Amino acid sequence: MGIRRAGIMGIGVAALAATALVAPTALAGENGGIAWVQIDGDADLFIFDPRTGTGGTVQRLGRDFSPDWSPVAHRIAYESDATGAGFDFKEIYVLDGNGVVNQLTNDRRADEDPEFSPDGELLAFTDHDLTRKPQISVMTEEGTGLRTLTSQGTNRYPNWSPDGSRIVFVSTRLGGSAIYTMRSDGTDQRVLYSSNEPVTEPSYSPDGRWILFSEEDAAGQRDLFRIDATAPAARTRLTDTAGLHEREATYSPDGSQLLFSASDGLGNSHIFTSATDGTARRMISAPGSYAVQPDWQDVAAFNAGPVITMKGRPKAGSKYPARKVKRLRGSVTDVSGVAIVKLGMRSVGRECRHLKRNGGLSKPRTSCRMRMYTAAEQPDASSFDVRIRKRLPSGRYRVRVTATDLGGNAATENLRFRIR
């Protein structure tokens, strides 16, 4: 059994837009759904399910770009001009599997290229400083704790290493275009590759060994290349297709394929997959469509696994007086048996508080990331009941419950509530 949600790959889509594209299961394997941007007068997120060969658009109010799947939940981060302030004032949003949208930024500057960290708790993105120069910033998945990590030149296209320790990005600080990496706190910034021609969209392989990127040559042709992430030397060319400009490449979650867009300069752009050496390419977007900016969902965020059911108070999105929230409880079911359940709770905002193992609250000295504790385990992991022994101060709170079954499948449930 798994967590069942309406829509395609856990994201609700417009029913009238559902379209058969390719043969079912052709791309599924160890990979989940594929999101891209489909442009047809407007720009909408398009979700493709390789298990069924169908896809559909997510109808939002603005022009939406740069989708990025959360690695741990049915959520997509993206940029949009939905505020109505104009395309130069895009903000970052997160869409969940229930169709709920959370706006994370509101600074009236262009915020672009959101990328979830491997644990799903942080987002790196292209921010713009007061002089309108693009820089790399990081914030929590709720939009708090903003930190700007770069300041020299212009910096774009952040992408996390698989272990979350480093971020790769493109910078112009050397005068041309260069691929840099840095620690996730912005220190140890080092150049891996530089060029006199435009370089864009670097992306780590799932094992952290390679970095994909797109580079334009002197004639304006764009192709895909890779370099070694730890010992870069000469680049390796992956594509060289006359008349096509290939870019926005990423590896499939299992590392067996590439996913990228390719345009012909004549008003056509499509989404392709290929082998990791660039051969055996296959178009998966519909003929006649204009599709860009693809991203591939980690199958672990969608696979069958435990079903988590929260019980009693608090309920998602609700407000309570502090005396009404005294415990966090629920049940977990799975056909193979539940191995372990972990739970965490923290406040959201400037003053971070965590739920401790003993039911009290603590203020962390450093990171405000969620701290998870074992709430139930074999032989009795079918239910959990954690008491909150200290009165909760007013504010917003987030609860996360994770469960793993005996087969190693995992599920995550998140809810937010408010104490008034």
Secondary structure, DSSP 8 states (H G I E B T S, - for coil): -----SSBTTB---GGG-EE-S-TTSS-TTEEEEEEEEESSSEEEEEEETTTTEEEEE--SS-EEEEEE-SSSSEEEEEE-TTSS-GGG-EEEEEETTS-EEE---SSS--EEEEE-TTSSEEEEEEE-TTS-EEEEEEETTS-S-EE---SS-EEEEEE-TTSSEEEEEE-TTSSEEEEEEETTS-S-EEEEEESS-EEEEEE-TTSSEEEEEEE-TTS-EEEEEEESSS--S-EE----TT-EEEEEEE-TTSSEEEEEEE-SSS-EEEEEEETTS-S-EE-S-TT-BEEEEEEEEGGGTSS--EEEEESS--TT-EE-GGG--EEEEEEE-TT-EEEEEEEEEEESSS--EE-TTS-EE--SS--S---EEEEETTS-SEEEEE--S---SEEEEEEEEEEETTS-EEEEEEEEEE-
